[in-house]
Amino acid sequence: MISFGQLHWLYVLAISLAVSACSQGFEAFWNDRAHRLPLAPSSSGTQVRFFGVSSFLIQSGNSTLMIDGFLTRPPNAFFKKIQPDLPTVTSLLSAAGVSVEQPCQARASNQKTLDAIVAMHGHYDHALDTPLIAALTGATLIANSEVLSAVPRTRRLFPDLCSNSDPIEFPDSTSLLKLFLGEIRLTLFELPHSSNLASTLLEYLPANDAWEYPASIRDLKSGRSLAAHVATPDGTILILPTAGNIGPRLRNLNLKADTLFLGVGGLGWQSSEQIERYLQNGVVASGATKVIPIH
């Protein structure tokens, strides 16, 4: 019989082994200025800016959508409690051309530079900053119940924040959630989260129901895991943020895409048969002509 203390250290070891190599690689990539995107937008239509993991800023015409809010990169997140970092978030939003209006009275609803932000699920590397970004920009927050439970906790951490616009909870009884944001057509649908050891342990370990920031990453549970299909006048984008056992879901929904951002985190722990099945059910089923690994 394994005690809770032993289980905790197994959890720490498994998580550390899972992320140590990729986190070091990402830090070197992040600090190399040659990999930075130019701040000035190009002259083409739809623009996509990638912030890492599965965080995207998608702009088309006068419409702007953000997928996942993970701009704070808390060091040693697996060993220390974490919280959103306001200066980091505001700085990166501003660098990406997303205005942050304070005080609240200065924000005009028709001048928002971010229309909506979606959390793909509740884990910290997808949702840590999502409620904060929604409050800072006035964007509509779209998320599952676990992410929405972090909204009041974020407000208690930053009591001077503006109130969030009325959030939209991804409903339990609906297989698809379709939204129209000007030129952007967003379709959200549920897909299974990756069952890799690290994610499984994050879900298995008990959370503190009364958690507040700073919090342990095991307090931020996944909840319903989503994927996103984004259609613009310039083409279609599919974002699969996690390499779960997605089955024939994409084929059944007939969600085709020109560009696929394919979550591969934890994929290396799966068998060759599972990997091939994931590629068939993701890459082949989407019909994408451009596939970009993420996470």
N, C-alpha and C positions, 0 to 999 in steps of 0.2 A: 504494500500500500504506500503510495507516494503522498507525503504531507503537503500542505499548502505551501510551506516555505520552500520545499524542494521543487514543487511545481513552478513557483515564482522564478527560481534560478534557471530552471529548464526553459522557461519562457524568455528570460533575458538572453540566454545563450542562443536560442534558436533565432530570435529577432536579430541579435548582433551578427550572427553568421549570415543571415539573409541579406542584411543591408550594408554591411561594412564595406564590401568591395564596391558596390554601386554608389554608395554615398561618397566615398573617396574619389571615385571617378567623376561624379557630378560636381564635387567641389572644385576640382581642377578645371573642368569644363566651364563652370560658372565664373571662375576668377580670370579666365583667359578672355581678354577684351576682344580678341578676334572673333569670338562667337556671339558678341552682343549684336542685337538687331539695331539698325539705325532708328533714331527717334522720329525722323521725318517720314510720314506715310508716302508710299509710292503713288503713282498717278493712276494705277489700275483700280478696278471696282472694289470687289470684296477683299478685305485685308484680314489675315489671321496672325495673331501674335501668340507665341507659345511661351508660357512661364515655367514650364517644368512639370513633371508628374503628369497630370491631365488637366492643367489649368490653361484655358485659352481665352483670348479676347477676339471676338469676331465682329467686324464692322462691315456693313453693307449699306450704302447710301447714307441716310440719316439714322440708321438703326445700329445699336451696339448690344451685343450679348456676351456675357462672360460665363464660361463653363468652369466650375470649381473655383474656390477661393483659397489658394494656398500660396501666399506670398511671403509670410513669415516663415523663415527656415530655422526653427529653434534648435540650437545645438544640443546634442546628447538627449534627444527627445525620449529615448528608451530608458534613460536612467534618471531624468529630472522632470519635474512638472513643467508644463508649457502653457503659454497663453498667446493670443495675437499681439503683435507689436505694432502699435499705431504709427510711429514714424516710418517704419519700413513699408507698411501698406500704403500710406499716403504718398510716400516718395515714388514707389513703383507705379502706382496708379497715375500720378502726375506725369511721370516719364512716358507712359503709354498713351497720354492724351486724354485721360479720364479725369474730369475736374472733380474736386472735392470741395463742396461749399459749406462753409461754417461762418456764422451761425446758421441755424435752420431757416431763419426768416429770409436769408439771402438766396435761398434756393427756389427758383421758379420751376414749376412742374414741367413746363414746356421747354426747359433748357437743360434737361438731364442729358449727360453724355454717356450714361449707362442705363439701358432700358430694363434689363433683367439679368439676374445671376442665378445659376442653377448649381446645386450641389449633387454630384453623382451618387454619393452615399455619405455616411456620417464619420468615417475614419478621419483622423486629424489631417492626413496628407491630402485630403480632398475638401474638407469643410472648415478647417480651423478659422480662416478669416472670412468665410462667406457671410455670416450675419453682420460683421463689422463693415464689409464692403457695401452691403445693401444699405446700411444706415448712413454711411458716409456719402453715398451717391444718390440715394433715393430710388435705387433700382428695386424692382419687384423681386422678392426672394422666392425661389421655387425649390422645394426640398421635401425630404421625408420627415416624419415626426421627430426622429432623433435629432436631426439638424435644427429643426424649429425649436426644440427644447433648449438649444444653446442661445437663442435670441435674448431671453431675459437675463441669462447669465452674462452675456456680452454687454448688455446695458448696465448691469451692476458693476462690471469691470470698468466701463467707460460711461459714467453717469451723465456726461455732457453730450452724448450722442443724440442725434435726431431720432425720432421714432421711426421704426421701419414702416414702409408702405405695407398695405395688407398682403401678407404672404400667401402663396399658393402651395398647399400640401399635395404631394402626389398621392392620389386616392388609392385605397386598397382594392376597390372594386372595379377599377378601370385599367384596361391593359395598355391604353395609349393616352397620352396627354398632348394635345396639339394646341400650339399658341402661334399667333401672328404678331410679329413685332416689325411693323413696317414692311421692308423688303425681305425680312428674315422669317422663314417658316420653320418653327421648331417642333419636332416630334420627340417626346420622351417615352421610353418604354423600359420595362423591367428586364434585367438579365442577371443570372446568378453571379455572385461575387466569386473570385478565385478562392479555391479551397486550400491554398498553400498553408504550410504549417504556421507561419507567422500570423496570417490573418485569422486562422482557426483559433490560435491561442488568444489573440486580442478579443475574440468574441467569447471564448470560454471563460476567461478569468472574470470574476465578479466585478461589477462597477459599483461605485458609491452613488446611490440614487440622489444624494444631496450634494453632488459635486459642484464646485465653483472653480473659476479660474484663479490661480494656476491649477491645472488639472493633470491627472495621469492620462496617458494616451489610451489606457484600457477603459476609461470612463466614457470615451467617445465611441460609441458602438456604431456599427455599419448601418443597420436598418435596411430598408429596401434599396437594392443596388440598381442604378439606372444607367442607360446608355442614351446617346443623343444623336438624332438625325437633323441636320441643318441644311435647309434649301435656300439658296440665294439666286438672284438673276445670273450669277456667274458660274453656278454649278452647285453640287451637293457634297456635303461633308458628313461622314459618319464617325462618331467618337465612341470606341469601346474601351472604357477606362480600366477594365480589369479582366484578366484572362480566365474567366470562369467556364464552366461546362455549359455553353450557351445553346447547344442542341440546334434544332432546325428553326429557331425563332426568327432569324433574319429572312430565311426563305419563306416562312409562313406569312410574315408581314410584308414581304416584297419591298424591303427598304434598300434600294440601290444607291450607290454613291460613286462620285468621281474620285474622291480622296478619302482614304480610311486612315484614321489615327488609331493604331492597334495597340492595346494594352498588352504588354508582355511580362509584367512583373510576376515573378513566381513561376513562369512558364518552364524554366529550366529544371524545376523539380518534378515535372510531369514526365510520363513515359512518352516514347516516340509516337505511339499510337494516339495518345491524348493530344499531343502537339499537332499531329497531322489532322485530327478531327477538328481541333480548334481553328486551324488555318482553313480547312474546307468550309466550316460553318461561319467563319468570319470573312476571310479574304475572298474566297471564291463566291460565296453566297452574295456578298455585297456588289460584286462586279467592278470593284474599284480598279482604276488604272494606276493609281499612285497609293502606295502603302507606306506609312511612316510609323515606326515603333515608338511608343511612349511608355511612361511609367517604368 
